[in-house]
Each structure stands twice: as C-alpha cells, then as structure tokens.
Amino acid sequence: MSPSTGVDGVTAVHICFGYAAIIHERPSGYSFCGSSRAAHAKHVSLETAQSRLDCSALADLKGKTIMLGVVDLNDMNVETPETIAARIRRALPYVAPRTSSSRRTAA
C-alpha cells in the first residue's frame, strides 16, 4: 500500500475531452499536463487522436508511464494501421522509451 495515497496497487488517471459524439468543441491541447506530473498516479492515459494533441505536452509528464490514446472516436471510419502507427510516432520524441527489461509486472 502506498503510504502517500492509501491505495494498494498501481494508480492511473485517464484524461480526455469527452465523448466525440457529444463534445464537438475542444481546446487544442491539455494545458494541465504539467500539473499532472505532481499527481500520485503512476500511469497517465491521455487521448491524443481526437484532440490532435500537440504531443510536446507529453514531455511535462516525465516519470509517468504514458498510455497513449490513438483512436479518433469522432471519425466513423476505421483507421488504418499506418494512421495508428503515425499517431504513436508523434509521441515518441517526448516520452522515454520503455524496454522489456524496464517493464514491471503487477504482483
């Protein structure tokens, strides 16, 4: 159990702009990414496709495990593997690589 949070297990937070079918106007980025670094959550799930997030904001989350949302729920067409891969590649310059030796498995 984490002494700082009282939570047993890995903590995560999901950040998005809401359901694409309901929320049509969105800001161009997440202005609060920097303050999310101080959150107790070890993992940050961040929707980037629908918002077309400027992935440089991910640099503010150094030390967190990033779970990158790359499916645009506002687009009714199925994205190609190339589109998904391109969205992942946009984030790579701003996040630390994670190798198989650095992965931790939950007990």
Contacts in CASP RR format, 6 or more apart in sequence:
PFRMAT RR
TARGET T0000
AUTHOR 0000-0000-0000
METHOD contacts of the structure
MODEL  1
MSPSTGVDGVTAVHICFGYAAIIHERPSGYSFCGSSRAAHAKHVSLETAQ
SRLDCSALADLKGKTIMLGVVDLNDMNVETPETIAARIRRALPYVAPRTS
SSRRTAA
1 7 0 8 1.000
1 8 0 8 1.000
1 9 0 8 1.000
2 8 0 8 1.000
2 9 0 8 1.000
2 11 0 8 1.000
2 40 0 8 1.000
4 40 0 8 1.000
5 11 0 8 1.000
5 40 0 8 1.000
7 40 0 8 1.000
9 106 0 8 1.000
10 42 0 8 1.000
10 43 0 8 1.000
10 106 0 8 1.000
11 40 0 8 1.000
11 41 0 8 1.000
11 42 0 8 1.000
11 43 0 8 1.000
12 41 0 8 1.000
12 42 0 8 1.000
12 43 0 8 1.000
12 44 0 8 1.000
12 45 0 8 1.000
12 67 0 8 1.000
13 36 0 8 1.000
13 39 0 8 1.000
13 41 0 8 1.000
13 43 0 8 1.000
13 44 0 8 1.000
13 45 0 8 1.000
14 45 0 8 1.000
14 46 0 8 1.000
14 47 0 8 1.000
15 30 0 8 1.000
15 36 0 8 1.000
15 44 0 8 1.000
15 45 0 8 1.000
15 46 0 8 1.000
15 47 0 8 1.000
16 46 0 8 1.000
16 47 0 8 1.000
16 50 0 8 1.000
16 51 0 8 1.000
17 23 0 8 1.000
17 26 0 8 1.000
17 27 0 8 1.000
17 47 0 8 1.000
17 50 0 8 1.000
17 51 0 8 1.000
19 73 0 8 1.000
20 50 0 8 1.000
20 72 0 8 1.000
20 73 0 8 1.000
20 74 0 8 1.000
21 73 0 8 1.000
21 74 0 8 1.000
26 50 0 8 1.000
26 51 0 8 1.000
27 51 0 8 1.000
28 51 0 8 1.000
28 52 0 8 1.000
28 53 0 8 1.000
28 54 0 8 1.000
29 51 0 8 1.000
29 53 0 8 1.000
29 54 0 8 1.000
29 57 0 8 1.000
30 46 0 8 1.000
30 51 0 8 1.000
30 53 0 8 1.000
30 57 0 8 1.000
33 46 0 8 1.000
33 57 0 8 1.000
33 58 0 8 1.000
33 60 0 8 1.000
33 61 0 8 1.000
34 57 0 8 1.000
34 60 0 8 1.000
34 61 0 8 1.000
36 44 0 8 1.000
36 60 0 8 1.000
36 61 0 8 1.000
36 64 0 8 1.000
37 60 0 8 1.000
37 61 0 8 1.000
37 62 0 8 1.000
37 63 0 8 1.000
37 64 0 8 1.000
41 64 0 8 1.000
42 64 0 8 1.000
42 65 0 8 1.000
43 64 0 8 1.000
43 65 0 8 1.000
43 66 0 8 1.000
43 67 0 8 1.000
44 61 0 8 1.000
44 64 0 8 1.000
44 65 0 8 1.000
44 66 0 8 1.000
44 67 0 8 1.000
45 67 0 8 1.000
45 69 0 8 1.000
46 53 0 8 1.000
46 58 0 8 1.000
46 61 0 8 1.000
46 66 0 8 1.000
46 67 0 8 1.000
46 68 0 8 1.000
46 69 0 8 1.000
47 53 0 8 1.000
47 69 0 8 1.000
48 55 0 8 1.000
48 68 0 8 1.000
48 69 0 8 1.000
48 70 0 8 1.000
48 87 0 8 1.000
48 90 0 8 1.000
48 91 0 8 1.000
49 69 0 8 1.000
49 70 0 8 1.000
49 71 0 8 1.000
49 72 0 8 1.000
49 79 0 8 1.000
49 87 0 8 1.000
50 72 0 8 1.000
50 73 0 8 1.000
50 74 0 8 1.000
55 90 0 8 1.000
55 91 0 8 1.000
55 93 0 8 1.000
55 94 0 8 1.000
56 94 0 8 1.000
57 94 0 8 1.000
58 66 0 8 1.000
58 91 0 8 1.000
58 94 0 8 1.000
58 95 0 8 1.000
59 94 0 8 1.000
59 95 0 8 1.000
61 95 0 8 1.000
62 96 0 8 1.000
63 96 0 8 1.000
65 98 0 8 1.000
66 91 0 8 1.000
66 95 0 8 1.000
68 87 0 8 1.000
68 88 0 8 1.000
68 91 0 8 1.000
69 87 0 8 1.000
70 84 0 8 1.000
70 87 0 8 1.000
70 88 0 8 1.000
71 79 0 8 1.000
71 84 0 8 1.000
72 79 0 8 1.000
END
